[in-house]
Amino acid sequence: MPEPKTKPTDASVAGYLAAIEDDARRADCEAIAKLMRKVTKQEPRMWGTGIVGFGAYRYTYESGHTGESCQTGFSSRKGDISVYLVASGPEQEALLARLGKHKTGKACLSIRRLSDIDPKVLEKLVSTSVAEVKRRYGQAASGA
């Protein structure tokens, strides 16, 4: 089985954020990091080269494949900021309807800028997502 690319590293979160060239995008990412630190009560850690993650959990798929991932996190991408959430269930759908301008994928919420959304709704989305990860997989993985 191939080694996962996205795993915790010792790379600097501060360095990652400082390297974001666009001042507004950097400020948005710093605000999201602060929000996630508040919700998770965890310090951020780089996962791979481009994901700022908070907390960790171990998973096992029905196929038997196992791995580790952050409970929540975000990444500054070319056009958007990707926020990694468990985006399922009726409460999540209701919150997404109130969030503001965004796009969603399987476990990813994409926003262009923080001013396009309601940060209180984002905080609630992160909080309910982390609670769902903990319910499904337990509190935390070792080493994170």
VENPEJO-V697659 format. One record per helix or strand of 3 or more residues. SS is the DSSP state (H for helix, E for strand). FROM is the first residue (numbers start at 1). TO is the last residue. Records with the same first field share a line. If there is no record, write none. Layout:
# VENPEJO-V697659
SS: FROM-TO, FROM-TO
This chain:
# VENPEJO-V697659
H: 13-18, 23-40, 90-99, 114-116, 119-137
E: 45-47, 51-54, 57-60, 66-69, 72-76, 81-84, 108-111
